[in-house]
C-alpha cells in the first residue's frame, strides 16, 4: 500500500468514529459496556487490503474494531465467518475474537501487544503455521457453509463480465488450465473439512512461542489443501520445491506424490481465485496494487508444474 493510500485509509477509518450514520461508537460502547469518553488512544490500522480497522483503548485494554470494506457484502458470507470465529475461539486458534455482527459485518477483537510479523523464511514460524492448519482440519468441527475457490472465481468472473470489466490478454487460456486442475483435484476425492481459506502470513499473529490465526472472513467447508494454497500463493515467494519442502510440517510425515500434486494444484487454483478477486476489487474502485501480480504469478507458475505432474502420474497408472 502506497503512502497516499495509507493516509486515505487512516482518514477513512478515523472518520467512522465521528460519523453518526456508521454507528461505530454505539457498537463499541454497547459491546464493551462503556461510554464514548472511555474510547481513547484511537488510531487506524492500515495492514488490511479491504476492510477499515480502528485500534483504541477502553479502561486500559486495547481493542480493534473492523468495519467491512466496500463491496465485501457481495463476496463475503458474514454468517459463515461468525460461525467459524466461535469455533476458532473454542479451539484456541484465535484468542482475539470478542463479537461480530453477522448482518452488518462489523467485528470487535482484542489487540495483542508485542506481536512480530510472520516470517516465511523462519522454519519455526512455518512449522507452527502448518500445525495450526492441521489442527483446524483435524478438529472434527464443521460449518453449514462451503467455499469452492474454483466455483467462486467463476462467480466473480461473471460479475466482472456483467459490468464490462476488460479481462486481460491470456485470461481464458489460464482459466482453461485452472479448470483442468480443478478436475484433477476433484478426482483425488479429498474429504472437505472446515478451512480458514485466507491462511497466509498477515493473518498469523506471532508472539514468542504463541501463534494465532485471525480474519476468518472466508472460512467454510472446503478442500484442506486450499489452506496450503493460500499460505503459498499469497506472498510466500516459494517456488514449487520450497512448497514441497514445507508439506511434512502439515502432514506430520513425508507426503506421497498424489498429495504433493494436490497441494501444488491448490496453489494455482487459489492464486487464480485471488487474481480474479483482485480484478473485482479494482472494478469496485479499490485496487490492491502488486498483489494482483503476485496472485497471477502463482496461478501461472503452479498450474504448469501441477499439470505436468498430474499428466506424468496418470501415465504411470
C-alpha positions in Angstrom: 0.0 0.0 0.0 1.4 3.4 -1.0 1.9 6.3 1.4 -1.1 8.3 -0.1 -3.3 5.1 0.2 -2.2 4.8 3.8 -3.2 8.4 4.5 -6.6 7.9 2.8 -7.2 4.6 4.7 -6.3 6.3 8.0 -8.7 9.3 7.3 -11.5 6.9 6.3 -11.1 4.8 9.5 -10.9 7.7 11.9 -13.9 9.4 10.2 -16.0 6.3 11.1 -15.9 7.2 14.8 -17.3 10.7 14.1 -20.0 9.6 11.6 -23.4 9.1 13.4 -24.6 7.1 10.4 -21.9 4.5 10.9 -22.9 3.6 14.4 -19.3 2.6 15.1 -19.1 4.3 18.5 -22.5 2.8 19.5 -21.4 -0.7 18.6 -18.2 -0.3 20.6 -19.9 1.1 23.7 -22.7 -1.5 23.7 -20.4 -4.4 23.2 -17.8 -3.2 25.8 -20.4 -1.7 28.2 -18.5 1.7 28.2 -19.2 5.3 27.4 -17.9 7.3 24.4 -15.5 9.2 26.7 -13.9 5.8 27.6 -12.7 5.2 24.0 -9.2 6.7 23.9 -5.9 6.5 22.1 -7.6 5.9 18.7 -5.5 5.1 15.7 -6.2 3.5 12.3 -4.7 0.1 11.3 -3.6 0.1 7.7 -2.5 -3.5 7.1 -5.7 -4.8 5.6 -6.4 -4.9 1.8 -10.1 -4.2 2.0 -11.6 -3.5 5.5 -11.1 -0.5 7.6 -9.9 -1.1 11.2 -9.6 1.1 14.2 -7.4 0.4 17.2 -8.3 2.0 20.5 -8.1 1.7 24.3 -11.0 1.3 26.8 -10.2 1.2 30.5 -6.7 0.1 29.9 -7.4 -2.6 27.4 -6.6 -2.4 23.7 -9.1 -3.4 21.1 -9.6 -3.5 17.3 -12.9 -2.6 15.5 -13.2 -4.0 12.0 -15.5 -2.2 9.6 -16.3 -4.1 6.4 -14.9 -2.7 3.1 -17.0 -1.6 0.2 -18.1 -4.5 -2.0 -17.4 -7.2 0.6 -21.1 -7.8 1.1 -21.1 -9.3 -2.4 -18.4 -11.9 -1.8 -18.2 -12.5 2.0 -20.7 -14.6 4.0 -20.7 -12.9 7.4 -22.8 -15.6 9.0 -20.2 -18.2 8.0 -17.5 -16.0 9.3 -19.2 -15.5 12.7 -19.8 -19.3 13.0 -16.2 -20.1 12.3 -14.9 -17.4 14.7 -16.8 -19.0 17.5 -15.2 -22.4 16.7 -11.7 -20.8 16.3 -12.1 -19.2 19.8 -13.2 -22.5 21.3 -10.3 -24.4 19.7 -7.8 -21.8 20.9 -6.8 -20.9 17.3 -8.0 -17.2 17.7 -7.6 -15.6 21.1 -8.6 -12.2 19.8 -12.3 -12.7 18.9 -15.0 -10.9 21.0 -18.0 -10.3 18.8 -19.2 -10.0 15.2 -22.5 -8.8 13.9 -23.4 -11.4 11.2 -25.7 -9.0 9.4 -23.6 -5.8 9.2 -20.2 -7.4 9.2 -18.5 -5.3 11.9 -16.3 -7.1 14.4 -14.6 -6.3 17.7 -11.4 -8.1 18.8 -8.7 -7.9 21.4 -5.5 -6.3 20.3 -2.5 -8.5 21.2 0.6 -6.4 22.0 4.1 -7.3 21.1 3.5 -9.4 18.0 6.1 -9.7 15.3 5.5 -10.2 11.6 5.1 -13.7 10.4 8.4 -14.8 8.6 8.0 -17.2 5.7 11.8 -17.9 5.9 11.7 -18.9 9.6 11.3 -22.7 9.9 9.8 -22.3 13.4 7.1 -19.9 12.2 6.3 -22.1 9.2 6.1 -25.3 11.3 3.8 -23.7 13.8 1.6 -22.3 11.0 1.3 -25.7 9.3 0.5 -27.3 12.6 -2.3 -24.7 13.2 -3.8 -25.6 9.8 -3.6 -29.3 10.6 -5.2 -28.7 14.0 -8.1 -26.9 12.4 -8.6 -29.5 9.7 -8.4 -32.5 12.1 -10.7 -30.9 14.7 -13.8 -32.6 13.5 -15.7 -29.3 13.5 -17.9 -28.3 10.6 -19.8 -25.5 9.1 -23.2 -25.3 7.3 -21.4 -23.4 4.5 -18.9 -24.4 1.8 -16.4 -22.5 -0.2 -15.0 -23.7 -3.5 -12.2 -21.5 -4.8 -12.8 -22.6 -8.4 -16.5 -22.1 -8.4 -16.2 -18.7 -6.5 -13.7 -17.5 -9.1 -16.3 -18.3 -11.8 -18.9 -16.4 -10.0 -16.7 -13.3 -9.7 -15.7 -13.6 -13.4 -19.4 -13.5 -14.2 -19.8 -10.3 -12.1 -16.9 -8.8 -14.0 -18.3 -9.7 -17.4 -21.7 -8.2 -16.5 -20.2 -4.8 -15.7 -18.0 -4.9 -18.8 -14.6 -5.2 -16.9 -11.8 -5.8 -19.5 -10.3 -9.2 -18.8 -6.6 -9.3 -19.6 -5.0 -11.0 -22.5 -4.4 -14.7 -21.9 -7.1 -14.9 -19.3 -9.1 -17.6 -21.0 -6.1 -19.8 -21.5 -5.2 -19.5 -17.8 -8.9 -20.2 -16.9 -8.7 -23.4 -19.0 -5.6 -24.6 -17.1 -7.3 -23.9 -13.8 -10.4 -25.8 -14.9 -8.3 -28.8 -15.7 -6.5 -28.6 -12.3 -9.8 -28.4 -10.5 -11.0 -31.6 -12.3 -7.8 -33.3 -11.2 -8.3 -32.2 -7.6 -11.9 -33.4 -7.6 -10.7 -36.8 -8.9 -8.4 -37.1 -5.8 -11.6 -37.4 -3.7 -10.3 -35.4 -0.7 -13.0 -35.0 2.0 -14.0 -31.4 2.8 -13.1 -30.0 6.3 -13.5 -26.7 8.0 -10.9 -24.4 6.4 -9.8 -20.8 7.1 -9.5 -20.0 3.3 -7.4 -16.9 3.8 -4.5 -18.6 5.5 -1.4 -16.5 5.0 1.3 -14.5 6.8 -0.6 -11.3 7.7 -3.4 -13.4 9.3 -0.9 -15.2 11.6 -0.1 -13.4 14.8 3.2 -14.3 16.3 4.2 -13.6 19.9 7.1 -15.6 21.4 6.2 -19.2 21.1 2.5 -18.4 20.6 0.7 -18.1 17.3 -2.9 -17.2 16.5 -4.9 -17.3 13.3 -7.2 -14.3 12.7 -9.5 -12.9 10.0 -11.9 -15.8 9.2 -13.9 -13.9 6.5 -13.8 -16.8 4.0 -13.9 -19.8 6.4 -16.2 -22.6 5.4 -16.0 -26.3 4.5 -13.6 -27.0 1.7 -10.6 -28.8 0.4 -7.9 -28.7 3.1 -5.1 -28.2 0.6 -6.6 -24.8 -0.2 -5.3 -23.5 3.1 -1.8 -24.6 1.9 -2.6 -23.0 -1.4 -3.4 -19.7 0.4 -0.3 -19.9 2.5 1.9 -20.3 -0.6 0.2 -18.2 -3.2 -0.3 -15.1 -1.0 3.2 -13.7 -0.9 5.3 -16.6 0.4 7.8 -16.2 -2.5 8.1 -20.0 -2.5 8.9 -21.9 -5.7 7.3 -25.4 -6.1 10.3 -27.2 -4.5 10.1 -24.9 -1.4 6.4 -25.6 -1.2 7.0 -29.4 -1.3 9.6 -28.9 1.5 7.1 -27.5 4.0 4.4 -30.2 3.5 5.9 -32.6 6.1 5.2 -29.9 8.7 1.5 -30.2 7.8 1.2 -33.9 7.2 3.4 -34.9 10.1 5.2 -37.3 7.6 6.5 -37.3 4.1 3.6 -36.8 1.7 3.0 -39.1 -1.2 3.1 -37.9 -4.9 -0.6 -37.5 -5.2 -0.7 -35.4 -2.0 2.1 -33.2 -3.3 0.4 -32.7 -6.7 -2.9 -31.9 -5.0 -1.2 -29.2 -2.9 0.6 -27.7 -5.9 -2.6 -27.6 -7.8 -4.3 -25.9 -4.9 -1.7 -23.1 -5.0 -2.6 -22.5 -8.6 -6.4 -22.6 -8.1 -6.3 -20.4 -5.0 -3.9 -17.9 -6.7 -6.3 -17.8 -9.6 -9.2 -17.0 -7.3 -7.4 -14.1 -5.6 -6.3 -12.8 -9.0 -9.9 -12.7 -10.2 -10.9 -11.2 -6.8 -8.2 -8.5 -7.3 -9.8 -7.5 -10.6 -13.2 -7.3 -8.8 -11.7 -5.0 -6.2 -10.2 -2.9 -9.0 -13.6 -2.7 -10.6 -15.1 -1.5 -7.3 -12.5 1.3 -7.1 -10.3 -0.4 -4.5 -7.2 -1.7 -6.3 -4.8 -4.0 -4.4 -1.6 -3.0 -6.2 1.1 -5.5 -6.6 -1.0 -8.3 -5.0 -2.7 -8.8 -8.4 0.6 -9.7 -10.0 1.6 -11.9 -7.1 -1.5 -14.0 -7.4 -1.4 -14.1 -11.1 2.2 -15.4 -11.0 1.2 -18.1 -8.5 -1.7 -19.2 -10.8 0.6 -19.3 -13.9 3.7 -20.9 -12.4 2.0 -23.6 -10.3 -0.6 -24.5 -12.9 2.2 -25.5 -15.3 4.1 -27.6 -12.7 0.9 -29.3 -11.3 -0.5 -30.1 -14.8 2.8 -31.7 -15.8 2.9 -33.7 -12.6 -0.7 -34.9 -13.0 -0.1 -35.9 -16.6 3.0 -37.9 -15.7 1.2 -39.5 -12.7 -1.7 -40.6 -14.9 0.7 -42.1 -17.5 2.2 -44.3 -14.8 -1.2 -45.6 -13.6 
